[in-house]
Amino acid sequence: MYETRPAQAESLNQEVREVWDRNASFWDERMGEGNTFHKTLIEPTQERLLNVRAGQRILDIACGNGQFARHLARLGARVLGVDISERMIERARARTTDPGDRIEFRVVDCTRADALMNLGEKEFDAAVCTMALMDMAAIQPLFKTLAELLKAGGRLVFSVLHPCFNSGRVMQVQEREEVDGQVVDRYSVKVSGYIHPLTHQGLAMIGQPVPQYYFHRPLSLLLSPAFEAGFVLDGLAEPVFPRPAEGQGSLFDHIYSDMPGALVARLRK
C-alpha cells in the first residue's frame, strides 16, 4: 500500500501547516459559513450520512474555520474540532459564538497517532473529515487511531475531491459543434492519470496567498488504510450540482452537474 515515507511526510507536514497558517485569514473570510460547493454538495450529504442525534460526541477532523463544527452543534451534537493550523483554530474560535457552549477547538496534527490518542479512547460517537484527507501527507495513522477513538459502532464520514473526476490530473473541457443547424455545447473532463498517487500544489480559491498541497490517492489507496483498521464502508454518495440552463452557468457548473465533483463516504467500526 502506498503511503508517504515517514521522513518525507514529516517534512511535507510542516509545509502543510505553514501553508494553512498563511492562508487562514483569506480562507476564513472567503469560506465564512460555507461556500456554494460546501452548501450544495458537502454539508447536506455529510449531515445525511452522519445522522446526528442530540448529545452525541463528534470529532471534527481538520475543522478549518469551524464552519461544519458549528453546523453539527446547532443539530445538538457536542463537537471537538481539531486542525493542524494554529491560525485556523484561532479563526474558528473567533467565529464561534453560538452555539459555543457545545464546541471546543484544539490544535492537533491528525497525521500523528500519539496526538490523536490524547483525545481519548472510545470518546466519540462519530467523526467527520470535511474535504481534508487530500490535504494530508499521511492518512494511515488517522484511520488506525480512529478505530480506537470511536465507540463500538461509531462511524466516520469524510468528503474529498472526487479522485476520478476532480483531481490534479483532470482538465475541464468545453466543445462546441453545429448539429442539424443548431449550435451544441458539450462538457467533459479529460483524465490524464488516476491510479498512481500524486503530490502537487494548487489553488482551492483563486487569490489565496499561497498554493496548498494536494495528495491525490485513487479510491483503492484512499480506502485501504480504513479497511486495514477494521472499518467497513456502509454509505457512499457522489453529489452533483443542479444542471444550469443552456447559456447560463460556468464551465465548472455544467461539468459537475453530470460528473460528481466530490465523493462522500461513511465508514463504520
Phi, psi and omega per residue, in radians:
M1 nan 2.384 3.116
Y2 -1.291 2.373 2.947
E3 -2.731 2.433 3.135
T4 -0.969 2.363 3.139
R5 -1.027 2.509 -3.041
P6 -0.897 -0.823 -3.116
A7 -1.128 -0.728 3.128
Q8 -1.174 -0.715 -3.141
A9 -1.091 -0.704 -3.138
E10 -1.123 -0.734 3.110
S11 -1.123 -0.799 3.115
L12 -1.131 -0.643 3.139
N13 -1.032 -0.741 3.119
Q14 -1.110 -0.713 3.103
E15 -1.155 -0.706 3.102
V16 -1.042 -0.776 3.120
R17 -1.045 -0.790 -3.121
E18 -1.142 -0.689 3.119
V19 -1.065 -0.824 -3.085
W20 -1.266 -0.518 3.013
D21 -1.091 -0.734 -3.123
R22 -1.256 -0.552 -3.104
N23 -1.563 -0.116 -2.952
A24 -0.982 -0.870 -3.083
S25 -1.108 -0.841 3.130
F26 -1.048 -0.825 -3.100
W27 -1.069 -0.789 -3.125
D28 -1.086 -0.770 -3.122
E29 -1.148 -0.667 -3.122
R30 -1.403 -0.630 -3.107
M31 -1.361 -0.760 -3.111
G32 0.957 -2.184 3.100
E33 -1.704 0.350 3.060
G34 2.178 2.228 3.061
N35 -1.498 -3.085 -3.076
T36 -1.047 -0.710 3.136
F37 -1.034 -0.814 -3.119
H38 -1.224 -0.790 -3.057
K39 -1.216 -0.559 -3.095
T40 -1.540 -0.795 -3.021
L41 -1.735 -0.808 -2.894
I42 -1.544 -0.997 -3.019
E43 -0.977 -0.910 -3.112
P44 -1.166 -0.560 -3.129
T45 -1.256 -0.786 3.111
Q46 -1.121 -0.704 3.138
E47 -1.055 -0.743 -3.134
R48 -1.128 -0.775 -3.097
L49 -1.271 -0.542 3.108
L50 -1.268 -0.615 -3.125
N51 0.883 1.046 -3.041
V52 -1.191 2.390 3.032
R53 -2.077 2.544 -3.082
A54 -0.955 2.372 3.097
G55 1.582 -0.206 3.139
Q56 -1.202 2.579 3.129
R57 -1.686 2.101 -3.051
I58 -2.180 2.339 3.065
L59 -1.677 2.114 3.098
D60 -1.770 1.849 -3.040
I61 -1.517 2.289 -3.097
A62 0.969 1.026 -2.946
C63 -1.307 -0.195 3.140
G64 1.061 -2.282 -3.118
N65 -1.451 0.144 3.059
G66 1.486 0.194 -3.068
Q67 -0.989 -0.879 -3.098
F68 -1.346 -0.523 3.067
A69 -1.047 -0.741 3.113
R70 -1.144 -0.652 3.104
H71 -1.091 -0.757 3.124
L72 -1.112 -0.713 3.141
A73 -1.126 -0.631 3.101
R74 -1.166 -0.398 3.069
L75 -1.447 -0.056 3.083
G76 1.840 0.009 -3.131
A77 -1.377 2.758 2.960
R78 -1.775 2.099 -2.891
V79 -2.082 2.357 2.919
L80 -1.946 2.007 3.110
G81 -1.765 2.273 -3.127
V82 -2.221 2.587 3.133
D83 -2.707 2.632 -3.141
I84 -1.264 -0.402 -3.043
S85 -1.618 2.066 3.094
E86 -1.112 -0.671 3.135
R87 -1.154 -0.630 3.119
M88 -1.201 -0.683 3.091
I89 -1.135 -0.660 3.056
E90 -1.030 -0.743 3.113
R91 -1.133 -0.718 3.131
A92 -1.079 -0.775 3.140
R93 -1.140 -0.719 -3.117
A94 -1.138 -0.581 -3.114
R95 -1.387 -0.378 -2.954
T96 -1.612 1.786 3.043
T97 -1.992 -0.788 3.124
D98 -2.246 2.174 -0.013
P99 -1.704 1.430 -3.029
G100 -1.073 -0.378 -3.100
D101 -1.277 -0.182 3.132
R102 -1.933 0.193 -3.102
I103 -2.274 2.403 2.979
E104 -2.229 2.506 3.107
F105 -2.126 2.422 3.099
R106 -2.422 2.630 3.008
V107 -1.466 2.023 -3.114
V108 -2.488 2.330 3.033
D109 -1.502 1.879 -3.032
C110 -1.407 0.105 2.972
T111 -1.654 -0.015 -3.124
R112 -1.924 2.060 -3.102
A113 -1.098 -0.668 -3.096
D114 -1.147 -0.684 3.114
A115 -1.144 -0.676 3.138
L116 -1.211 -0.714 -3.106
M117 -1.095 -0.446 3.093
N118 -1.140 -0.221 -3.140
L119 -1.346 -0.334 3.042
G120 2.090 2.097 3.117
E121 -1.190 2.356 -3.138
K122 0.960 0.616 -3.055
E123 -1.547 -0.407 -2.919
F124 -2.084 2.464 3.032
D125 -1.358 -0.538 -3.083
A126 -2.737 2.845 3.045
A127 -2.405 2.695 3.113
V128 -2.443 2.519 3.093
C129 -2.360 1.854 -2.991
T130 -1.651 1.886 3.014
M131 0.905 0.820 -3.067
A132 -2.373 -0.308 -3.141
L133 -1.029 -0.576 -3.136
M134 -1.321 -0.088 3.067
D135 -1.679 -0.039 -3.018
M136 -1.812 2.287 -3.130
A137 -1.164 -0.505 3.124
A138 -2.447 2.378 3.138
I139 -2.075 -0.242 -3.122
Q140 -1.036 -0.777 3.117
P141 -1.061 -0.604 -3.131
L142 -1.136 -0.876 -3.115
F143 -1.127 -0.731 -3.126
K144 -1.085 -0.720 -3.107
T145 -1.319 -0.629 3.118
L146 -1.032 -0.544 3.080
A147 -1.060 -0.436 3.111
E148 -1.632 -0.507 -3.089
L149 -1.377 -0.504 -3.092
L150 -1.488 2.544 3.044
K151 -1.222 2.900 3.097
A152 -0.981 2.285 -3.107
G153 1.405 0.023 -3.139
G154 -1.111 2.714 -3.088
R155 -2.217 2.649 3.042
L156 -2.081 2.245 3.028
V157 -2.005 2.243 3.099
F158 -2.315 2.686 3.033
S159 -2.230 2.547 3.095
V160 -2.505 2.811 2.895
L161 -0.993 2.389 -3.065
H162 -1.087 2.111 -3.068
P163 -1.091 -0.406 -3.083
C164 -1.542 -0.636 -2.931
F165 -2.073 -0.128 -3.036
N166 -2.572 0.991 -3.090
S167 -2.090 -3.080 3.121
G168 -1.248 -0.030 3.124
R169 -1.984 0.444 -3.106
V170 -2.101 2.358 3.031
M171 -1.975 2.242 3.113
Q172 -1.399 2.349 -2.990
V173 -2.245 2.364 2.960
Q174 -2.180 2.214 3.131
E175 -2.156 2.494 -3.121
R176 -2.201 2.330 3.090
E177 -2.520 2.825 3.085
E178 -1.741 2.214 -3.139
V179 -2.225 1.983 3.121
D180 0.912 0.750 3.081
G181 1.443 0.058 3.128
Q182 -2.023 2.419 3.069
V183 -1.452 2.150 -3.068
V184 -2.097 2.251 3.042
D185 -1.725 2.369 3.091
R186 -2.133 2.444 -3.067
Y187 -2.130 2.432 -3.100
S188 -2.777 3.075 2.970
V189 -2.129 2.514 3.051
K190 -1.833 2.020 -3.071
V191 -1.728 2.099 -3.091
S192 -1.739 -0.108 3.122
G193 -3.122 2.739 -3.119
Y194 -2.618 -0.915 -2.863
I195 -1.274 -0.433 -3.099
H196 -1.618 2.364 3.107
P197 -1.042 2.641 -3.112
L198 -2.509 2.270 2.996
T199 -1.878 2.177 -3.135
H200 -2.612 2.955 3.104
Q201 -1.953 2.532 -3.112
G202 -2.776 3.130 -3.125
L203 -1.946 2.111 3.017
A204 -1.377 -0.596 3.113
M205 -2.297 2.227 3.121
I206 -1.074 2.254 3.126
G207 1.769 -0.128 -3.134
Q208 -1.108 2.579 -2.994
P209 -0.969 -0.775 -3.125
V210 -2.402 2.594 3.079
P211 -1.160 2.664 3.140
Q212 -1.832 2.863 3.085
Y213 -1.474 2.447 2.963
Y214 -2.105 2.378 3.104
F215 -2.045 1.632 -3.123
H216 -1.309 2.258 3.033
R217 -2.272 2.339 3.015
P218 -1.146 2.882 -3.066
L219 -0.962 -0.688 -3.108
S220 -1.080 -0.703 -3.126
L221 -1.439 -0.418 3.064
L222 -1.205 -0.689 -3.040
L223 -1.656 -0.372 -3.082
S224 -0.959 -0.822 -3.124
P225 -1.146 -0.471 3.071
A226 -1.216 -0.770 3.123
F227 -1.130 -0.685 3.131
E228 -1.138 -0.487 3.128
A229 -1.463 -0.028 3.076
G230 1.750 0.133 3.102
F231 -1.463 2.654 2.992
V232 -2.088 2.587 3.109
L233 -1.526 2.058 -3.134
D234 -2.267 0.269 3.051
G235 -2.819 2.399 -3.097
L236 -2.634 2.365 3.124
A237 -2.458 2.573 3.083
E238 -2.266 1.353 -3.025
P239 -1.218 2.582 3.117
V240 -2.255 2.823 3.073
F241 -1.367 2.718 2.991
P242 -1.044 2.509 -3.119
R243 -1.241 2.167 3.137
P244 -1.308 2.757 3.076
A245 -1.178 2.648 3.141
E246 -1.020 2.309 -3.135
G247 1.525 -0.082 3.113
Q248 -2.093 2.822 3.118
G249 1.429 2.799 -3.127
S250 -1.496 2.986 3.039
L251 -0.980 -0.764 3.114
F252 -1.025 -0.782 -3.124
D253 -1.034 -0.766 -3.100
H254 -1.209 -0.780 -3.108
I255 -1.110 -0.819 -3.005
Y256 -1.605 0.325 2.867
S257 -1.600 -0.217 3.130
D258 -2.094 -0.497 3.089
M259 -1.955 2.363 -3.100
P260 -1.230 2.217 3.077
G261 -1.429 -0.313 -3.104
A262 -2.391 2.713 3.024
L263 -2.089 2.278 3.136
V264 -2.163 2.200 -3.056
A265 -2.269 2.644 3.020
R266 -2.073 2.233 3.077
L267 -2.005 2.520 -3.105
R268 -2.313 2.497 3.099
K269 -1.204 nan nan
